[in-house]
Amino acid sequence: MSLTWSALPIAPNEDFDGAPLLRTEFALEEGHGPVTRATLHATAQGIFEAYLNDQPVSDDVLSPGWSSYEWRLRYRSYDVGALLQPRSVLGIALGNGWFRGRLGWSGGRALYGKELAAIAQLEIEFSDGYIQTVVTDESWATGPSAVVFNDLYDGQAIDARRYSDAWLERGFSDESWTGVHRAELDFNILTPYIGPPVRRQEELRPIKIWTSPRGKTLVDFGQNLVGWLRVHVHGPAGTTITLRHAEVLENEELGTWPLRSAKATDRFILSGGDDVFEPTFTFHGFRYVEVDGWPGGADALRQAQDTLTAVVVSSELRRTGEFECSNELLNQLHRNVVWGTRGNFLDVPTDCPQRDERLGWTGDIAVFAPTATYLFDVDDFLRDWLQDLAAEQQAADGRVPAVVPDILKYVERPKHWPVPDSTAIWSDAAVWVPWALWWAYGDRQVLADQFDSMASHVRRVESLLSPTGLWDEGFQFGDWLDPTAPPDEPGMSRADNGVVATACFYRSAHIVRDVARLLGRHEDAEHFGNIADHTRTAFNDHYVRAEGHIHSDAETTYALAIIFGLLDPDEEEVAGSRLDELVAKSGYHIQTGFAGTPFVTHALTKTGHLDTAYRLLLQTECPSWLYPVTMGATTIWERWDSMLPDGTINPGQMTSFNHYALGAVAYWMHQVIGGLVPLEPGYSKVLIAPQPGGDIHWAHSSLETNHGKISVSWSRDGDGPIDLDFSIPEGVTALVQLPGTQEQEVGSGRHRLTSTLV
């Protein structure tokens, strides 16, 4: 049911340090019996926290998050009946957030608007059916809070001497408070949330507090995380405590180089009493914190470690997939993928959570979506984001931007990226992400909702093809962050950009053809099928040699051609052998970037080179998936060598220690080591087929599907037979493949099998 707004958007007459408070007072109307229901609908241009009397209406934070504000401003609806009193105070605290804070690396602020505003509508229903409405309007009052600065990149400052909760009390009056005015807002863009709220997820305590060689007090929380610190402290009034956040140490000091211009610094000014600080109008990506100004110094802080708490923040996502095996390095790698997903799935699927960027790069989620759907229930989270993608795309004549929401249209573009247009993988997110959701959850509605966006992307790229039928002109990210590329030239990959782009376009056209068939759009299916066929022919004519070798002879080009189905069986066999040779020639070190990494182990496995896939996965020297693990990583790095073997930070301008994209290998781990593969969308039919390798002698995987939990466990003693134990829920059938046993199809229940071959 759509909401009819009678509320007005209101903005404070004074800015009050970018963190104003808004309030109104009201009494329940009499003569209608008891209240049966009360719902508060609220949103803001900025971020907001709503209160009824002296209680927050919810535990969500950073609402309404970040959407493409030009076309979608989401509101939340809260059940507040339990908080009502005969006479009540409704209050709203505002912060800059994404709407008015700093966004992007060029220093741009207030890209969406210059003033903060809120709109709220409280609907109170009585037993006789009467509805009393309390709304934001020009009668509200506004005043200062204890927050004296707030920015997502730069941090938050709170002056506890200014703190008071009296503004939420009935009869409050303060001469520093002033009025509000009506703000500009197109009511047509107001829309309810599809995705989940952002909430506090867990809390971590320090594992170590020490003094650095330069005399700085450093705190280690043992895990690279996203959120902020909650601080309990007592000290002289006016004392300022400064907290600087970073992901790593370098030369035994806080490693701030990867932050670029982001200050990531919180300041707390003490009141002289017992203060509790929690900066909920910012967030940081960090493991380490440098503390300056603590009363009594480092020794006092070490004696009271429980005064510092790291609060982990992300979108509320239910964990669905688990994986564990006998190799502890792989287990840590998998934990790193989970933490990287949690940290970067904060309302928008961002690239990183710490530096002056934190943008919804479409390429990252395009390749990582299948992995994300296994680890967490991301269905609504990504459907919400896809609505923004479609809105940005429609406004850009079918072009899917590289980031969603697209703030790059407002800021200076990087020199290496001069012409905005569709780009392979990044723009392919319009097709690949809904396809991943369909396979994970089996709900055809996501395809129906996104079909126009999917089709528009393919039509846009069709217009960009050269006369040869190849996508070999214009800017491409290509195999971004190929480890052989120079630190400051991340796009200089060995894989030819045209090969990568054309292969990706074929995959997208092929998927859209399949979606059109599923939706009964037969003319569209024929059209996109023809596009796919022509692209496949052009790829083979121009890029595939007679012996099955592919132009530019790079691991990525073979992996994409094999997995995307661009080759005939004989050519695929030759391509697989050449891929195997290249991986062996590299010493089983990673030689792929964003394009090839999600697919290289799958391609090796598909073409019969399982041992090579395992050797590549289990490599611990740089570049490899496990090298960061051996260096103490607790999240996935942006670069294979974000930290160099000597412990110094990679000198490139892009060096994050929390990027999830390269963690897409976890999907292979789930399917090949864990042995759990969907054969039909929504896991209504699955393949149970673990393929042991390397030194792994047991593994366990499980997934909570819409049908129930599927679990697979296997073990073996040395090179002996495999003992397999798996459970299938009602409504799911499983095809079981185990060496030395006949392939069989089974239904629900718990099953045990043992292979007869070593």
C-alpha positions in Angstrom: 0.0 0.0 0.0 1.4 3.4 -1.0 1.7 6.0 1.7 -0.1 9.3 1.4 2.1 12.0 2.9 0.5 14.9 4.7 3.8 15.8 6.4 6.1 18.6 5.1 9.8 18.2 4.6 11.4 20.6 7.1 14.9 22.1 7.4 16.5 23.9 10.4 16.8 27.7 10.1 20.3 27.3 11.5 22.7 24.6 10.6 24.0 23.9 14.1 27.3 22.4 13.1 25.7 20.0 10.7 24.0 18.0 13.4 20.7 19.7 14.3 18.0 18.4 16.5 14.3 18.7 15.6 11.3 18.3 18.0 7.6 18.6 18.5 5.3 17.9 21.4 1.8 16.5 21.1 -1.0 15.0 23.2 -3.1 12.0 22.3 -6.6 13.0 21.3 -9.3 11.9 23.7 -12.6 10.2 23.2 -11.5 7.5 20.8 -10.6 4.7 23.2 -7.2 3.1 23.6 -4.5 3.2 20.9 -4.4 0.1 18.8 -1.5 0.9 16.6 1.1 3.7 16.0 3.4 3.8 13.1 6.1 6.4 12.4 7.2 6.9 8.8 10.4 8.9 8.5 13.3 9.7 6.3 15.8 12.5 5.8 18.0 14.4 3.3 21.1 13.4 5.3 21.0 10.7 8.0 18.6 10.6 10.9 17.9 9.1 14.3 14.3 9.3 15.5 13.1 9.4 19.2 9.8 9.2 20.8 10.0 10.6 24.3 13.4 9.6 25.6 13.7 6.4 23.6 15.1 5.7 20.1 12.3 4.3 17.9 14.6 1.6 16.5 18.1 0.2 16.7 18.9 1.0 13.0 21.7 3.4 12.3 22.8 5.6 9.3 19.2 5.6 8.0 18.0 6.2 5.3 21.3 5.0 4.0 22.5 5.8 0.5 20.3 5.6 -2.6 20.2 7.4 -5.9 18.6 10.4 -4.2 17.7 12.1 -7.4 15.1 9.4 -8.0 14.8 7.3 -4.8 14.7 8.5 -1.3 13.7 5.6 1.0 11.8 5.9 4.2 11.4 3.6 7.1 8.3 2.7 9.0 8.5 2.0 12.8 6.0 0.5 15.2 6.1 2.9 18.1 2.9 2.1 20.0 4.8 1.0 23.1 6.6 4.3 23.3 3.6 6.6 23.3 2.5 8.5 26.4 -0.6 10.7 26.9 1.7 13.6 26.1 4.7 12.8 24.0 7.8 14.4 22.4 8.8 13.3 18.9 12.4 14.1 18.1 14.8 13.7 15.2 18.6 14.1 15.1 20.2 14.8 11.8 23.7 14.3 10.3 25.3 14.9 7.0 25.7 11.3 5.8 26.0 10.6 2.1 23.5 13.4 1.2 25.6 16.3 2.3 28.9 14.8 3.4 32.1 14.3 1.4 31.9 11.8 -1.4 34.6 10.6 -3.8 38.4 11.3 -4.0 38.2 14.9 -5.4 36.8 16.5 -2.2 33.2 17.1 -3.3 30.7 17.8 -0.7 26.9 18.3 -0.7 26.6 16.7 -4.1 22.8 16.1 -3.6 21.9 19.3 -1.7 23.1 22.0 0.6 20.7 21.7 3.5 19.7 18.9 5.8 16.0 18.1 6.1 13.6 15.6 7.6 10.1 14.4 6.9 8.1 12.3 9.4 4.6 11.2 9.8 3.3 9.5 12.9 -0.1 7.8 12.4 -1.9 6.8 15.6 -4.9 4.5 15.3 -7.5 4.2 18.1 -9.9 1.4 18.9 -12.8 3.3 17.2 -10.9 3.5 13.9 -10.0 7.2 14.3 -6.5 8.1 13.1 -4.5 11.0 14.7 -1.6 12.2 12.6 1.5 14.0 13.9 3.6 15.4 11.1 6.7 17.5 10.4 5.7 21.0 9.6 6.8 24.6 10.2 5.7 24.5 13.9 8.6 22.3 14.8 11.6 23.7 16.7 15.3 23.0 16.1 18.5 23.4 18.1 22.1 22.2 18.7 23.3 18.8 19.6 26.5 17.6 21.2 27.8 16.7 17.8 30.1 19.5 16.5 31.3 17.8 13.3 30.3 14.8 11.4 31.4 13.3 8.1 31.5 9.7 6.8 35.1 10.0 5.6 36.6 12.3 8.1 34.9 11.2 11.4 32.9 12.8 14.1 33.5 15.2 17.0 31.3 15.2 20.1 31.5 17.8 22.9 30.0 16.1 26.0 29.7 19.5 27.7 26.9 20.2 25.3 25.1 16.9 25.8 21.6 17.0 27.3 18.5 14.8 26.7 16.2 17.5 28.0 15.1 18.2 24.4 13.2 14.9 24.6 11.3 15.9 27.8 7.9 17.5 27.8 7.8 21.2 28.4 11.4 21.7 27.2 12.4 25.3 26.3 15.8 26.7 25.4 16.6 30.2 24.0 19.3 28.7 21.7 16.5 26.8 19.8 14.9 28.3 16.7 12.5 27.5 14.0 12.4 25.5 10.8 11.3 26.1 7.2 9.8 24.0 4.5 12.5 22.2 2.5 12.4 21.3 -1.2 11.5 17.7 -1.8 9.8 15.8 -4.7 7.3 13.5 -3.0 7.3 11.2 -6.0 10.8 10.0 -5.1 9.8 8.8 -1.6 9.7 5.0 -1.6 9.8 2.3 1.1 12.9 0.3 1.8 13.3 -3.0 0.0 16.6 -3.8 1.7 17.4 -4.3 5.4 18.4 -1.6 7.8 22.0 -1.0 9.0 22.5 -2.1 12.5 25.2 -2.8 15.1 26.2 -6.5 14.6 28.7 -7.3 17.3 31.3 -5.9 19.6 35.0 -6.5 20.0 37.4 -5.7 22.8 41.0 -4.7 22.4 43.5 -7.6 22.3 46.5 -5.4 22.8 47.3 -1.8 23.9 50.9 -0.6 23.6 53.2 2.4 22.9 54.7 2.7 19.5 58.3 3.7 18.8 57.1 7.3 18.2 55.4 7.3 21.6 51.9 6.9 20.2 49.3 4.8 22.1 48.0 2.1 19.7 45.1 -0.3 20.2 44.6 -3.6 18.2 41.1 -5.1 18.0 42.4 -8.2 16.3 40.1 -8.0 13.3 39.8 -5.5 10.4 36.2 -4.4 10.8 33.7 -1.6 9.9 32.1 0.6 12.5 33.3 2.8 15.3 34.4 2.9 18.9 32.2 3.2 21.9 34.2 4.9 24.6 33.6 5.1 28.4 35.8 7.7 30.0 36.2 10.0 32.9 38.5 13.0 32.9 38.8 16.7 33.3 36.2 18.9 31.5 37.5 20.1 28.2 40.0 17.3 27.7 40.0 16.2 24.1 40.5 12.5 23.1 41.5 11.9 19.5 41.0 8.5 17.8 42.7 7.9 14.4 41.6 4.7 12.7 43.5 2.5 10.2 43.5 -1.1 8.9 47.2 -1.9 9.2 50.5 -0.9 10.8 53.6 0.1 8.9 57.0 0.4 10.6 55.2 -0.2 13.9 53.1 2.9 13.5 49.5 3.5 12.3 49.4 2.9 8.5 47.3 5.8 7.2 48.6 5.9 3.6 45.7 3.8 2.2 43.2 6.3 3.6 44.4 8.9 1.1 42.6 12.1 2.1 40.1 10.5 4.5 40.9 11.6 8.1 39.1 8.8 9.7 39.4 10.6 13.0 37.0 11.0 15.9 37.3 13.6 18.6 35.6 13.4 22.0 35.6 16.4 24.4 35.0 15.4 28.0 32.4 16.9 30.3 34.2 16.2 33.5 31.8 13.4 34.5 31.4 9.8 33.4 31.1 10.2 29.6 30.0 7.6 27.0 30.8 8.5 23.4 29.5 6.6 20.3 29.9 8.4 16.9 26.9 7.1 15.0 27.1 9.7 12.2 30.2 8.2 10.7 31.9 4.8 10.2 35.5 3.6 9.7 37.3 0.6 8.3 39.9 -0.3 10.9 41.7 -2.8 13.0 44.0 -0.4 14.8 43.3 2.9 16.6 45.8 5.5 17.7 44.6 7.2 20.9 45.8 10.6 21.9 44.8 12.6 25.0 43.6 9.8 27.1 43.4 10.9 30.8 46.4 9.3 32.5 48.0 8.3 29.3 48.7 4.8 27.8 49.2 3.2 31.2 45.8 4.3 32.4 44.2 3.0 29.2 45.9 -0.4 29.5 44.5 -0.7 33.0 41.0 -0.1 31.7 40.8 -1.9 28.4 37.0 -2.4 28.8 36.5 1.3 28.3 37.0 0.8 24.5 34.6 -1.3 22.4 34.7 -1.7 18.7 31.1 -1.7 17.4 30.7 -3.7 14.1 28.2 -2.1 11.8 26.6 -3.4 8.5 23.3 -4.1 6.9 21.3 -6.7 8.7 22.0 -9.8 6.7 21.2 -13.3 7.8 24.1 -15.7 7.5 23.2 -18.6 5.3 26.3 -20.4 4.1 29.1 -22.1 6.1 32.3 -23.7 5.1 35.2 -25.3 6.9 37.9 -27.8 6.0 41.0 -29.4 7.4 43.3 -26.6 6.0 43.3 -23.8 8.5 44.8 -21.3 6.0 41.7 -21.9 3.8 39.5 -21.5 6.8 41.0 -18.1 7.5 40.7 -17.2 3.9 37.0 -18.0 4.1 36.6 -16.0 7.3 38.3 -13.1 5.5 35.7 -13.3 2.7 32.9 -13.3 5.3 34.3 -10.3 7.1 35.0 -8.4 3.9 31.4 -9.0 2.8 29.9 -7.9 6.1 32.1 -4.7 6.1 31.3 -3.6 2.6 27.6 -4.5 2.5 26.7 -1.4 4.4 23.5 -0.3 2.7 25.4 -0.2 -0.6 27.8 -3.0 -1.9 30.9 -0.8 -1.7 34.4 -1.4 -2.9 36.0 -0.5 0.4 35.0 1.0 3.8 38.0 3.2 4.8 39.4 5.6 2.3 37.9 8.6 0.4 35.9 6.4 -1.9 33.5 3.8 -0.4 31.5 3.7 -3.6 29.2 1.1 -5.0 31.5 -0.1 -7.8 29.5 -2.3 -10.1 32.4 -4.5 -11.2 33.1 -5.7 -7.7 29.5 -7.0 -7.1 29.2 -8.3 -10.6 31.8 -10.9 -10.0 31.2 -11.4 -6.3 27.4 -11.8 -6.3 27.3 -15.6 -6.4 29.6 -15.8 -3.5 27.6 -13.2 -1.5 24.4 -15.1 -2.1 25.9 -18.2 -0.5 27.3 -16.5 2.5 24.3 -14.3 3.4 20.7 -13.7 2.5 21.4 -10.7 0.2 18.2 -11.0 -1.9 16.5 -7.8 -0.6 19.8 -6.0 -0.1 20.8 -6.4 -3.7 17.3 -5.9 -5.1 17.2 -2.5 -3.4 20.5 -1.6 -5.0 19.4 -2.8 -8.4 16.6 -0.3 -8.3 19.2 2.4 -8.0 21.2 0.9 -10.8 18.1 0.9 -13.1 17.3 4.5 -12.2 20.9 5.6 -12.9 20.9 3.6 -16.1 17.6 5.1 -17.4 18.9 8.6 -16.8 22.1 7.7 -18.7 20.4 6.4 -21.9 21.1 2.8 -21.0 24.6 3.1 -19.8 25.3 1.4 -16.5 27.7 3.6 -14.6 30.8 2.2 -12.9 29.4 3.2 -9.5 25.9 3.1 -8.1 24.7 5.5 -6.8 26.6 7.4 -9.5 28.4 10.3 -7.9 31.1 10.3 -10.5 28.8 12.3 -12.8 29.3 15.2 -10.3 33.0 14.9 -9.7 36.3 15.0 -11.6 36.9 11.7 -13.4 40.2 9.9 -13.2 42.7 10.7 -16.0 42.8 7.0 -17.0 39.1 7.0 -17.5 38.3 9.8 -19.9 35.0 8.8 -21.6 32.0 7.6 -19.6 30.3 4.7 -21.3 29.4 1.1 -20.7 32.3 -1.0 -19.6 32.6 -4.8 -19.5 32.0 -6.5 -16.1 31.2 -3.2 -14.4 28.2 -2.5 -16.6 27.5 -6.2 -16.9 26.3 -6.0 -13.2 22.9 -5.0 -14.6 22.7 -8.6 -15.9 25.0 -10.7 -13.8 23.6 -9.6 -10.4 19.9 -10.4 -10.9 21.0 -13.6 -12.6 22.9 -14.6 -9.5 19.9 -13.8 -7.3 17.6 -15.9 -9.5 20.0 -18.9 -9.2 20.4 -18.4 -5.5 16.8 -17.8 -4.4 14.6 -19.1 -7.3 12.3 -16.1 -7.4 11.5 -15.1 -11.0 10.2 -11.7 -9.8 13.8 -10.3 -9.7 14.1 -11.1 -13.4 10.8 -9.5 -14.2 11.7 -6.4 -12.2 15.1 -6.0 -13.8 14.4 -7.2 -17.4 14.2 -3.8 -18.9 17.5 -2.8 -17.2 19.2 -6.1 -18.4 17.9 -5.7 -21.9 18.8 -2.0 -22.0 22.4 -2.8 -21.1 22.8 -5.4 -23.9 21.2 -3.0 -26.5 23.6 -0.2 -25.3 26.6 -2.4 -25.8 25.4 -3.7 -29.1 25.5 0.0 -30.3 29.2 0.1 -29.2 30.5 -2.9 -31.1 32.9 -2.3 -33.9 32.1 -3.5 -37.5 33.8 -6.8 -36.7 31.1 -7.5 -34.1 33.7 -7.2 -31.3 33.6 -5.0 -28.2 37.1 -3.8 -28.8 36.8 0.0 -28.9 36.5 2.6 -26.1 37.6 2.6 -22.5 37.7 -0.7 -20.5 38.8 -1.6 -17.0 39.7 -4.9 -18.5 41.3 -7.5 -16.2 41.7 -4.8 -13.5 44.5 -5.3 -11.0 46.3 -8.0 -12.9 49.2 -8.6 -10.4 51.7 -8.0 -13.2 50.4 -4.4 -13.7 52.5 -1.5 -12.3 51.1 -0.2 -8.9 49.9 3.0 -10.5 48.6 1.5 -13.7 46.1 -1.1 -12.5 44.4 -1.5 -15.9 47.6 -2.6 -17.7 46.7 -6.3 -17.8 48.1 -9.0 -20.1 44.6 -10.0 -21.1 43.5 -8.1 -24.2 40.7 -5.7 -23.3 38.7 -6.6 -26.4 38.8 -10.3 -25.6 37.6 -9.7 -22.1 34.9 -7.3 -23.1 33.6 -9.4 -26.0 33.5 -12.5 -23.8 31.6 -10.6 -21.1 29.1 -9.2 -23.7 28.5 -12.7 -25.0 27.7 -13.9 -21.5 25.3 -11.0 -20.8 23.5 -11.4 -24.2 23.2 -15.2 -23.5 21.7 -14.6 -20.0 19.2 -12.0 -21.3 18.1 -14.5 -23.9 17.5 -17.1 -21.2 15.7 -14.6 -19.0 13.4 -13.6 -21.9 12.6 -17.3 -22.4 11.8 -17.7 -18.7 9.5 -14.6 -18.9 7.7 -15.8 -22.0 9.1 -12.9 -24.1 9.7 -14.9 -27.2 10.6 -12.1 -29.6 13.1 -10.7 -27.1 14.5 -14.2 -26.7 15.1 -14.5 -30.4 16.6 -11.0 -30.6 19.1 -11.5 -27.8 19.8 -15.0 -28.9 20.9 -13.7 -32.3 23.1 -11.1 -30.6 24.7 -13.8 -28.5 25.3 -16.1 -31.6 26.8 -13.3 -33.6 29.1 -12.3 -30.8 30.3 -15.9 -30.3 31.0 -16.2 -34.0 32.9 -12.9 -34.0 34.9 -14.0 -30.9 36.0 -17.2 -32.5 36.7 -15.7 -35.9 39.0 -13.0 -34.5 40.3 -14.2 -31.2 40.6 -18.0 -31.3 43.4 -19.6 -33.3 42.9 -22.9 -35.1 44.7 -24.8 -32.3 42.4 -23.3 -29.7 44.8 -20.7 -28.3 43.2 -17.3 -27.6 44.5 -13.9 -28.5 46.9 -12.4 -25.8 47.4 -15.9 -24.4 46.6 -14.9 -20.8 45.0 -17.0 -18.0 42.0 -14.6 -17.9 41.2 -14.9 -21.5 41.1 -18.8 -21.3 39.1 -18.8 -18.1 36.4 -16.5 -19.5 36.2 -18.4 -22.8 35.8 -21.7 -21.1 33.3 -20.7 -18.4 31.2 -18.5 -20.6 30.8 -21.2 -23.2 32.5 -19.5 -26.1 34.4 -22.5 -27.4 33.5 -25.8 -29.1 34.4 -29.0 -27.1 37.7 -29.6 -29.0 38.8 -26.0 -28.6 37.8 -26.0 -25.0 40.0 -29.0 -24.3 43.0 -27.2 -25.9 42.2 -24.0 -24.1 42.0 -25.9 -20.8 45.4 -27.5 -21.4 46.9 -24.1 -22.3 45.5 -22.6 -19.2 47.0 -25.4 -17.2 50.4 -24.8 -18.8 50.3 -21.0 -18.1 49.4 -21.6 -14.4 52.2 -24.1 -14.1 54.6 -21.8 -15.8 53.8 -19.0 -13.3 54.8 -21.3 -10.5 51.1 -21.6 -9.5 50.9 -18.0 -8.7 47.9 -15.9 -9.5 48.1 -14.0 -12.8 44.6 -12.7 -13.0 42.7 -9.6 -11.9 39.1 -8.7 -11.4 37.9 -10.3 -14.6 39.7 -13.7 -14.5 40.1 -14.4 -10.8 36.4 -15.5 -10.1 36.6 -18.0 -13.0 40.1 -19.4 -13.2 39.8 -22.3 -10.8 36.3 -23.1 -12.2 37.9 -23.2 -15.7 40.7 -25.5 -14.6 38.3 -27.8 -12.9 35.9 -27.9 -15.8 38.6 -28.9 -18.2 40.1 -31.7 -16.0 42.9 -29.9 -14.2 41.7 -30.1 -10.7 45.1 -30.7 -9.2 46.3 -27.4 -10.8 43.3 -25.6 -9.4 44.2 -26.8 -5.9 47.9 -25.9 -6.3 46.8 -22.4 -7.4 44.5 -22.1 -4.4 47.0 -23.4 -1.9 49.9 -21.3 -3.0 51.2 -19.1 -0.2 53.8 -17.0 -2.0 52.8 -13.6 -3.4 50.7 -13.3 -5.5 48.1 -15.8 -4.2 44.9 -16.0 -2.2 46.8 -17.3 0.8 49.7 -14.8 0.8 47.6 -12.2 2.6 46.6 -14.9 5.1 50.2 -15.6 5.9 50.7 -11.8 6.4 48.0 -11.7 9.0 45.1 -10.5 6.9 41.6 -10.8 8.4 39.8 -9.4 5.3 40.3 -9.7 1.6 42.8 -7.2 0.1 42.2 -5.0 -2.9 45.6 -6.0 -4.4 47.3 -9.3 -4.2 50.2 -7.4 -2.6 48.4 -4.6 -0.7 51.2 -5.2 1.8 54.6 -6.1 0.5 56.6 -9.1 1.9 58.8 -6.7 3.9 55.7 -5.3 5.7 55.5 -2.0 3.9 52.3 -0.8 2.2 52.0 -1.1 -1.6 52.8 2.4 -2.9 49.9 2.5 -5.4 47.2 5.1 -4.9 44.6 2.3 -4.6 45.6 0.1 -1.7 42.8 -1.2 0.4 42.9 -4.0 2.9 39.2 -4.7 2.8 37.9 -5.4 -0.8 35.7 -8.4 -1.3 36.1 -8.9 -5.1 39.1 -11.2 -5.1 37.3 -13.3 -2.5 35.0 -14.7 -5.2 37.1 -17.9 -5.1 35.1 -18.8 -2.1 32.3 -19.8 -4.5 34.6 -22.4 -6.0 35.5 -23.6 -2.5 31.8 -24.1 -1.7 31.2 -26.0 -4.8 34.4 -28.1 -5.4 35.8 -28.6 -1.9 32.4 -28.4 -0.2 30.7 -30.3 -2.9 27.4 -28.3 -3.0 26.3 -27.0 -6.5 22.9 -25.7 -7.5 21.5 -27.5 -10.6 18.3 -25.5 -10.6 17.5 -22.0 -9.4 16.8 -21.7 -5.7 18.6 -25.0 -5.0 15.5 -27.0 -5.8 17.9 -29.5 -7.3 21.5 -29.8 -6.3 24.7 -31.6 -7.2 26.5 -33.2 -4.3 29.9 -33.9 -5.6 33.0 -33.0 -3.4 36.2 -33.2 -5.3 39.1 -33.5 -2.8 42.5 -32.3 -3.6 45.7 -30.9 -2.1 46.2 -31.8 1.5 42.6 -31.5 2.4 41.2 -34.6 4.1 37.8 -33.3 5.4 35.4 -30.5 4.6 32.0 -29.3 5.7 29.6 -27.0 3.8 26.0 -26.0 4.5 23.5 -23.6 3.1 20.2 -22.3 4.4 18.0 -22.3 1.2 14.4 -21.3 0.8 13.6 -25.0 1.1 15.6 -25.6 4.3 19.2 -26.4 5.2 21.4 -28.5 2.9 24.6 -29.8 4.5 27.5 -31.8 3.1 30.4 -33.3 5.0 33.1 -35.6 3.8 36.3 -37.1 5.1 39.0 -39.4 3.9 42.1 -41.0 5.5 45.1 -40.1 3.3 44.3 -41.2 -0.3 41.7 -43.7 0.9 37.9 -43.9 0.2 35.7 -40.9 0.8 33.1 -41.0 3.5 30.2 -38.7 2.5 27.4 -37.5 4.9 24.8 -35.1 3.6 21.3 -33.9 4.4 18.6 -32.7 1.9 15.5 -30.8 3.0 11.9 -31.5 1.8 11.3 -30.2 -1.7 14.9 -30.7 -2.9 16.4 -33.5 -4.9 20.1 -34.2 -5.1 22.2 -35.8 -7.8 25.1 -37.5 -6.1 28.5 -38.1 -7.7 31.2 -39.8 -5.8 34.3 -41.6 -7.2 33.7 -45.4 -7.5 29.9 -45.2 -6.9 27.1 -45.1 -9.4 25.6 -41.6 -10.0 22.3 -41.5 -8.2 19.4 -39.1 -7.5 18.1 -39.0 -3.9 15.4 -37.1 -2.1 15.1 -35.5 1.3 16.7 -36.9 4.4 20.1 -37.8 5.7 22.3 -39.9 3.5 25.7 -41.7 3.9 27.9 -43.0 1.1 31.4 -44.3 0.9 33.4 -44.3 -2.4 34.9 -47.7 -3.4 37.9 -46.1 -5.2 40.8 -44.3 -3.7 
